[in-house]
Amino acid sequence: MKKNILIFLSIIAANLAFAQQPTIKIGKLKYGGGGDWYANKTSLPNLIKFCNQNLKMNIFPEEDIIEVGSTDIFQYPFIHMTGHGNVVFNDGEVQNLRRYLISGGFLHIDDNYGLNKFIRREMKKVFPELEFVELPFSHPVYQQKYKFATGLPKVHEHDGNAPQGFGLIWQGRLVCYFSYECDLGNGWEDRSVYNDPEELRTKALQMGANLVQYAFTSY
């Protein structure tokens, strides 16, 4: 595990050295089960652009598509997952995702609506010994460059509930963050997609940047 963490740290250190060419990438998780893992086409490119401009990062401008069972996942300190429907991880994918997360990786799951019951079932396979816990507003994910004293911004309505941020914590480290009743990724989309107010889009991008910053600096 220490070796894998050192690999993550060397990648991040190279990125923070501000090389001329992008030295690090973000991944979008491709999963089975029928859910639309490919949703929110413009979200991650916009988040990456925001991070590069405002956090002075050097992330490649387009995300890579990473399958759950691929060993390539270990090249990505931050993986984003979204969708509306069913999610199924097979045994090999469960083992691979667990190794990735306990070795220093970070998974952000964003419920685009309808993902909740499926992702809780599948992540229980990955960490049968853990439960999702709601993170307090004092948690570092809300206290990076941008401060969110009341937690997640509310981007779009689902069932009229307040947004919640849940986490899986492995040996004291947050390895998976689940944004629920929020639609954070929708807030990263091009404005033409939903015509959300610019202030709301900015808040969503700031929260996304906090997650990226946390993933790159906490291990």
C-alpha positions in Angstrom: 0.0 0.0 0.0 2.8 2.4 0.9 4.3 1.9 -2.6 1.1 2.8 -4.3 0.7 6.0 -2.1 4.2 7.0 -3.1 3.2 6.6 -6.8 0.3 8.9 -6.2 2.5 11.4 -4.4 5.1 11.5 -7.2 2.4 12.2 -9.7 0.9 15.0 -7.7 4.3 16.5 -7.0 5.1 16.6 -10.7 1.8 18.3 -11.3 2.5 20.9 -8.6 5.9 21.7 -10.2 3.9 23.5 -13.0 5.5 21.7 -15.9 4.8 23.1 -19.4 2.7 20.1 -20.4 -0.2 18.7 -18.2 1.2 16.0 -15.9 -1.9 14.6 -14.4 -5.4 13.5 -15.5 -8.8 13.1 -13.9 -10.9 10.0 -14.7 -14.6 9.4 -15.2 -15.7 5.9 -14.0 -17.4 3.6 -16.6 -19.5 1.0 -14.8 -21.9 -1.8 -15.7 -25.5 -2.4 -14.8 -27.2 -0.1 -17.3 -26.8 3.3 -15.6 -25.7 6.3 -17.7 -22.2 6.6 -16.5 -21.5 8.9 -19.4 -23.9 11.6 -18.3 -22.9 15.3 -18.0 -20.6 15.6 -21.0 -19.3 19.0 -20.3 -18.9 18.7 -16.5 -15.4 17.5 -16.0 -13.7 19.6 -18.7 -15.3 22.7 -17.1 -14.2 21.6 -13.6 -10.7 20.9 -14.8 -10.5 24.3 -16.5 -11.7 25.9 -13.2 -9.1 24.1 -11.2 -6.3 25.0 -13.6 -7.2 28.7 -13.5 -8.1 29.1 -9.8 -6.0 26.5 -8.0 -3.0 26.8 -10.4 -3.1 23.2 -11.3 -1.9 21.6 -14.4 -4.5 19.0 -15.2 -5.0 17.6 -18.8 -8.1 19.5 -20.2 -10.2 16.4 -20.9 -11.1 13.5 -18.6 -10.2 9.9 -19.4 -12.8 7.2 -19.3 -11.7 4.5 -16.8 -13.4 1.1 -16.4 -13.8 -0.1 -12.8 -11.8 -3.2 -13.3 -8.9 -1.6 -15.2 -5.5 -1.4 -13.6 -5.1 2.0 -15.3 -7.2 3.4 -12.5 -4.1 3.6 -10.4 -2.8 6.4 -12.6 -5.6 8.8 -11.5 -5.6 10.4 -8.0 -9.2 11.6 -8.6 -12.0 9.6 -10.2 -15.5 11.0 -10.7 -18.7 8.9 -11.0 -22.2 10.0 -12.0 -25.5 8.7 -13.4 -29.2 8.1 -12.8 -29.6 4.3 -12.8 -28.4 0.9 -11.9 -24.8 0.2 -11.0 -23.2 -3.3 -10.8 -19.6 -4.1 -9.8 -18.4 -7.7 -10.4 -16.0 -9.4 -8.1 -12.9 -8.4 -9.9 -14.1 -4.8 -10.1 -14.8 -4.8 -6.4 -11.3 -5.9 -5.6 -9.7 -3.5 -8.0 -11.7 -0.5 -6.7 -10.9 -1.4 -3.1 -7.2 -1.7 -3.8 -7.3 1.7 -5.6 -9.0 3.5 -2.7 -7.0 2.0 0.1 -3.8 2.7 -1.9 -4.4 6.5 -2.0 -7.1 7.0 -4.7 -10.2 9.1 -4.3 -13.7 8.5 -5.7 -16.3 11.2 -6.0 -19.8 9.8 -6.6 -22.4 12.4 -7.7 -26.0 11.3 -7.6 -27.5 12.7 -10.8 -30.8 11.3 -9.4 -31.7 7.7 -8.9 -28.1 6.5 -8.1 -28.4 6.4 -4.3 -29.8 2.9 -3.6 -27.5 1.3 -6.2 -24.3 2.9 -5.2 -24.9 2.2 -1.5 -25.4 -1.5 -2.4 -22.3 -1.7 -4.6 -19.9 0.3 -2.3 -20.9 -2.1 0.5 -19.3 -4.8 -1.6 -16.1 -2.7 -1.8 -16.0 -1.9 1.9 -18.3 -4.3 3.7 -16.8 -3.1 7.0 -17.7 0.6 6.4 -20.9 2.6 6.3 -21.4 6.0 4.6 -21.4 8.7 7.2 -22.6 12.2 6.7 -19.6 14.5 7.0 -19.8 17.5 9.4 -19.5 21.0 7.8 -16.2 21.3 9.6 -14.7 18.5 7.5 -11.7 19.5 5.3 -13.6 18.9 2.0 -15.6 22.0 2.9 -12.5 23.9 4.2 -10.1 23.9 1.2 -9.6 27.1 -0.8 -13.3 27.7 -0.8 -15.2 27.7 2.4 -18.7 26.0 2.6 -19.9 26.7 6.2 -23.2 25.0 5.5 -22.0 22.2 3.3 -22.9 21.4 -0.3 -24.6 24.0 -2.5 -28.0 23.0 -3.8 -27.8 22.9 -7.6 -31.0 21.1 -8.7 -34.1 19.8 -6.9 -34.6 16.0 -6.7 -37.0 15.2 -3.9 -37.0 18.6 -2.2 -34.5 17.6 0.5 -31.4 19.4 1.6 -28.1 18.4 -0.1 -25.9 16.0 1.9 -22.3 14.9 1.6 -21.5 11.3 2.7 -18.2 9.7 3.1 -16.5 6.3 3.4 -13.5 6.7 5.8 -10.8 4.1 5.7 -8.2 4.2 8.5 -9.0 7.9 9.1 -8.8 9.0 5.5 -11.8 9.9 3.4 -11.6 7.7 0.3 -15.0 8.2 -1.2 -17.3 11.2 -1.2 -20.9 10.9 -2.2 -22.8 14.1 -3.0 -26.6 13.5 -2.6 -29.6 15.6 -3.3 -27.3 18.1 -4.8 -26.6 17.5 -8.5 -23.1 19.0 -8.2 -22.0 17.8 -11.6 -24.9 19.5 -13.3 -23.6 22.8 -11.9 -20.3 22.2 -13.7 -22.0 21.8 -17.1 -21.9 24.5 -19.8 -24.4 27.2 -18.9 -26.4 26.5 -22.1 -27.3 23.0 -20.8 -29.4 24.1 -17.8 -29.2 27.9 -17.9 -28.4 28.0 -14.2 -27.5 31.3 -12.7 -23.7 32.1 -12.9 -23.5 32.4 -9.1 -24.8 28.9 -8.6 -22.5 27.5 -11.3 -19.5 29.2 -9.6 -20.5 27.7 -6.2 -20.7 24.2 -7.8 -17.3 24.6 -9.4 -15.8 25.8 -6.2 -17.1 22.8 -4.3 -15.8 20.5 -7.1 -12.4 22.3 -6.9 -12.4 21.6 -3.1 -12.9 17.9 -3.7 -10.0 17.8 -6.3 -7.7 19.8 -4.0 -8.6 17.5 -1.1 -7.9 14.4 -3.2 -4.6 15.7 -4.4 -3.3 16.8 -1.0 -4.8 14.3 1.6 -3.5 10.8 1.8 
